[in-house]
Amino acid sequence: MIQFGVHPREAIATNMALLVVINIGSSSGFHGEDLGTTTRVVRLSIVTALASLGGALLLLVVPTTALRLVVPCAMVGMLLFLLFNPNRPQERATLSMPRLKAGYATVGLLGVYGGFLSGGYATLLVAAFTYFFAYPFLGAIALARFLNIVSSVAAVVVFTWMGTVDWPLVLRLAGFAFAGAFLGARFARRLPEIWLRRIFIVAVAAMAVKSLLVDL
C-alpha cells in the first residue's frame, strides 16, 4: 500500500482491517484442525487481545520508522529457528510449567508487536507455538491464524477510533483477500507436514531477504 502512495500510518491500519478478513478466510480453511484445549485457546486469546490493544495505541506516540529493523530481524530469527530447532514429536508430551509460562509471555509480547505493525506476526506465532507449546506444524499455523483474528480485531477497534482505516479500500480488496486465504489454507492441509515446513522455510527466507535488501 505504501508503494502505491498510501500514508504509512493509514497503510498499517488498513492492512490490519484486511488481516481480519484474511485470517477469517484462512481459519475457515483450517476448520477442524486441532487448536489445543479450550482453556489454552481462551487464555491465549485474552493475552493477545489485551496486548494488541496496547500495541495499536503505540501508534499514537511511536513513529513506525522506529521499528524498521524489527521485521527483518524477526524473519532472520524465525528462519534460524526453523532450520536449527525442528519440532520433534517426542517433545510434545514434556511441557513444563515454566516453559508454558514463558510461552504465554512470548505470545503477549508478540501481541504488542502484532497490534502495532503486524509484519511477520503470524510467522513468529508459529515459532512460539511449536517451541513453547510443542504444537505440530500445521496446528501451530491454524492457531496462529485464529489468534491473528483476535489481534487484528483489537487493533482495528483502536485504528477505527483514530480514523486511520481506509474502509473503501478494505471493501474493494476484501473478497480477493478472503478467497486467497481460504484456498491457501485448504492447499496447506493437503500437504505432508515435511513439505509444508519446507515451503514455509522458503517463504520466510524470501521475506527475510526482501526485508534486508528493500525495507532497510
C-alpha positions in Angstrom: 0.0 0.0 0.0 2.9 2.3 0.8 4.3 1.7 -2.6 1.0 2.8 -4.1 1.1 6.1 -2.2 -0.9 5.2 0.9 0.4 7.1 4.0 2.3 4.6 6.3 0.1 5.0 9.3 -3.1 4.6 7.2 -1.5 1.7 5.3 -0.8 -0.1 8.6 -4.4 0.5 9.8 -6.0 -0.5 6.5 -3.8 -3.6 6.3 -4.9 -4.6 9.8 -8.5 -4.4 8.8 -7.7 -6.6 5.7 -5.9 -9.0 8.0 -9.2 -9.7 9.8 -10.7 -10.8 6.5 -7.6 -12.8 5.5 -7.4 -14.6 8.8 -11.1 -15.4 8.8 -10.7 -16.9 5.4 -7.6 -18.8 6.5 -9.3 -20.1 9.7 -12.3 -21.2 7.6 -9.9 -23.3 5.5 -8.3 -24.7 8.6 -11.7 -25.6 10.2 -11.5 -28.9 12.0 -7.8 -28.6 12.8 -6.9 -29.2 16.4 -6.1 -25.9 18.1 -5.5 -27.4 21.6 -7.6 -27.3 24.7 -10.4 -24.7 25.0 -8.8 -23.4 28.2 -5.5 -22.7 26.4 -7.1 -21.1 23.4 -9.2 -18.8 25.7 -6.1 -17.8 27.7 -4.1 -17.1 24.6 -7.0 -15.1 23.1 -7.3 -12.9 26.2 -3.5 -12.3 26.3 -3.4 -11.5 22.6 -6.4 -9.1 22.7 -5.1 -7.0 25.6 -1.5 -6.9 24.2 -2.7 -6.0 20.7 -4.8 -3.1 22.1 -1.7 -1.8 23.8 0.3 -2.3 20.6 -2.2 -0.4 18.5 -2.2 2.5 20.9 1.6 2.8 20.4 0.8 4.3 17.0 -0.3 7.4 18.9 3.2 8.0 20.2 5.8 5.9 18.4 6.8 6.6 14.8 6.6 3.4 12.7 10.1 4.0 11.3 11.4 3.3 14.8 10.7 -0.4 14.2 12.1 -0.7 10.7 14.6 -3.2 11.9 12.0 -5.4 13.7 10.6 -7.2 10.6 14.0 -8.2 9.0 15.4 -9.3 12.4 12.2 -11.3 13.2 12.3 -13.0 9.8 16.0 -13.9 10.2 15.4 -15.2 13.7 12.4 -17.3 12.5 14.5 -18.7 9.7 17.2 -19.8 12.1 14.7 -21.3 14.4 13.1 -23.4 11.6 16.5 -24.6 10.4 18.1 -25.5 13.7 15.3 -26.3 16.0 12.9 -28.6 14.2 9.7 -29.6 16.0 10.2 -33.1 17.5 7.1 -35.2 18.2 8.6 -36.6 21.4 8.8 -33.1 22.9 5.0 -32.7 22.8 4.5 -34.7 26.0 7.2 -32.9 28.1 5.8 -29.4 28.7 6.9 -27.9 32.0 5.1 -25.1 33.8 8.0 -22.6 33.3 8.0 -23.4 29.6 4.3 -22.8 29.3 4.5 -19.5 31.3 7.3 -18.4 29.0 5.1 -19.3 26.1 2.2 -17.1 27.3 4.6 -14.2 28.0 6.1 -14.5 24.5 2.6 -14.5 23.0 1.8 -11.4 24.9 5.0 -9.6 23.7 4.2 -10.7 20.1 0.6 -9.4 20.6 2.0 -5.9 21.3 4.0 -6.1 18.1 1.1 -7.6 16.2 -1.2 -4.7 17.2 1.4 -2.1 16.3 2.9 -3.3 13.0 2.0 -7.0 12.4 4.7 -7.7 9.7 5.7 -11.3 10.2 3.4 -11.6 13.3 1.8 -14.9 12.4 5.1 -16.3 11.4 6.5 -15.6 14.8 3.5 -17.0 16.5 4.1 -20.3 14.6 7.6 -20.4 16.1 6.2 -19.7 19.6 3.6 -22.4 19.4 5.9 -25.1 18.0 8.6 -24.4 20.6 6.8 -23.4 23.9 3.6 -25.4 23.4 5.1 -28.2 21.2 2.3 -27.9 18.6 2.7 -29.9 15.3 3.5 -27.5 12.5 0.0 -27.4 10.8 -1.7 -27.0 14.2 0.6 -24.1 15.0 -0.3 -22.4 11.7 -4.0 -22.9 12.3 -3.8 -21.5 15.8 -1.7 -18.6 14.7 -4.3 -17.6 12.1 -7.1 -17.8 14.7 -5.2 -15.6 17.2 -4.3 -13.2 14.3 -8.1 -12.6 14.0 -8.2 -11.7 17.7 -5.1 -9.4 17.4 -6.3 -7.7 14.2 -9.8 -7.0 15.6 -8.4 -5.5 18.7 -6.1 -3.2 16.7 -8.8 -2.3 14.2 -11.0 -1.1 17.1 -8.3 1.4 18.0 -7.5 2.4 14.4 -11.1 3.0 13.7 -11.3 5.3 16.7 -8.2 7.1 15.4 -9.9 7.4 11.9 -6.9 5.9 10.0 -8.6 2.9 8.3 -9.4 3.4 4.6 -12.7 1.4 4.6 -13.5 1.8 0.9 -10.1 0.3 0.0 -10.8 -2.6 2.5 -14.1 -3.3 0.9 -12.6 -3.4 -2.6 -9.9 -5.9 -1.6 -11.8 -8.0 1.0 -13.2 -10.5 -1.4 -9.9 -11.3 -3.0 -8.2 -11.5 0.4 -10.7 -13.9 1.8 -10.7 -16.2 -1.2 -6.9 -16.3 -1.4 -6.5 -17.1 2.3 -9.2 -19.8 2.2 -7.7 -21.5 -0.8 -4.2 -21.3 0.7 -5.3 -23.0 3.9 -7.1 -25.8 2.0 -4.0 -26.4 -0.1 -1.8 -26.4 3.1 -3.9 -29.1 4.7 -3.3 -31.4 1.7 0.4 -31.3 2.0 2.6 -33.6 4.1 4.0 -31.7 7.1 7.6 -32.0 5.8 6.7 -30.3 2.6 4.6 -27.7 4.4 7.6 -26.9 6.6 9.9 -26.7 3.5 7.6 -24.3 1.7 7.3 -22.2 4.9 11.1 -22.0 5.3 11.5 -20.9 1.7 8.8 -18.2 2.2 10.4 -16.9 5.4 13.8 -16.8 3.7 12.3 -14.8 0.8 10.7 -12.4 3.3 14.0 -12.0 5.2 16.0 -11.3 2.1 13.3 -8.8 0.9 13.2 -7.1 4.3 17.0 -6.8 4.5 17.5 -5.6 0.9 14.4 -3.5 0.3 12.8 -2.4 3.6 16.1 -1.2 5.0 
